[in-house]
Amino acid sequence: MDRELFDHTPGKRVVVFIEREVIRNAEGSIESCEHCNPERADLPFVVILDLMRGSDPKITDYVLEVAAKCPQCDREIFEKTVVEPK
């Protein structure tokens, strides 16, 4: 289960720890990354995490237990890496 650190004070950020299993599931939503397919990659990986978790992107930051991997080139994908979604 994801561990979350919440500060419900208005204007504060929510930091969410994303575990390896969740990252591996998110990799299933990636077709390629900015390194191997710069023409088609147009979405930061963090958006996939927001969609999976139903998080508010305006206040949510993520800490990844491990980097995701691109299914095409096997490069590491971090929160701000731009990807091509499936």
C-alpha positions as CSV (number, residue, x, y, z in Angstrom):
1,M,0.0,0.0,0.0
2,D,1.3,3.5,-0.8
3,R,2.5,5.5,2.1
4,E,1.4,9.1,2.1
5,L,2.5,12.2,4.1
6,F,-0.4,14.6,4.4
7,D,-0.5,18.2,5.5
8,H,-4.0,19.4,4.9
9,T,-3.1,23.0,5.5
10,P,-4.3,25.0,2.5
11,G,-1.5,25.7,-0.1
12,K,0.6,22.8,1.1
13,R,1.9,19.9,-1.0
14,V,1.1,16.2,-0.6
15,V,4.1,13.9,-1.0
16,V,3.3,10.4,-2.1
17,F,5.8,7.5,-1.9
18,I,5.2,5.2,-4.9
19,E,6.3,1.6,-4.3
20,R,8.0,-0.6,-6.9
21,E,4.8,-2.6,-7.6
22,V,2.8,0.5,-8.5
23,I,5.7,1.8,-10.7
24,R,5.7,-1.6,-12.6
25,N,2.0,-1.3,-13.1
26,A,2.4,2.3,-14.4
27,E,5.0,1.1,-16.9
28,G,2.2,-0.8,-18.6
29,S,0.7,2.5,-19.6
30,I,3.9,3.6,-21.4
31,E,4.6,3.0,-25.1
32,S,8.0,4.8,-25.3
33,C,9.9,7.7,-23.8
34,E,11.4,11.1,-24.8
35,H,14.8,9.4,-25.4
36,C,13.7,6.8,-28.0
37,N,10.7,8.5,-29.4
38,P,10.9,12.3,-28.9
39,E,8.4,13.0,-31.7
40,R,5.6,11.1,-29.9
41,A,6.4,11.5,-26.3
42,D,4.2,14.3,-25.0
43,L,3.1,13.5,-21.4
44,P,5.2,13.7,-18.2
45,F,5.2,10.3,-16.4
46,V,3.8,12.1,-13.3
47,V,0.5,12.6,-15.2
48,I,0.2,8.8,-15.5
49,L,0.7,8.5,-11.8
50,D,-1.9,11.2,-11.1
51,L,-4.4,9.3,-13.3
52,M,-3.7,6.0,-11.7
53,R,-4.0,7.4,-8.1
54,G,-6.8,9.9,-8.8
55,S,-4.5,12.6,-7.3
56,D,-4.7,16.3,-7.7
57,P,-1.7,17.3,-9.9
58,K,-1.7,20.8,-8.4
59,I,-0.7,19.7,-5.0
60,T,0.8,16.2,-5.4
61,D,4.5,15.3,-5.6
62,Y,5.8,11.8,-5.9
63,V,8.9,10.0,-4.6
64,L,9.6,6.8,-6.6
65,E,11.0,3.8,-4.8
66,V,12.8,2.9,-8.1
67,A,12.8,4.5,-11.5
68,A,10.4,3.2,-14.1
69,K,11.8,1.7,-17.3
70,C,10.9,2.5,-20.9
71,P,9.6,-0.7,-22.6
72,Q,11.3,0.3,-25.8
73,C,14.8,1.5,-24.9
74,D,15.0,0.4,-21.2
75,R,16.1,3.8,-20.0
76,E,15.1,5.0,-16.6
77,I,11.9,7.1,-16.4
78,F,11.5,9.5,-13.5
79,E,8.5,11.7,-12.5
80,K,9.2,14.5,-15.0
81,T,10.4,12.3,-17.9
82,V,8.1,12.8,-20.9
83,V,6.6,9.6,-22.3
84,E,4.2,8.4,-25.0
85,P,1.2,6.8,-23.3
86,K,-0.5,3.7,-24.7
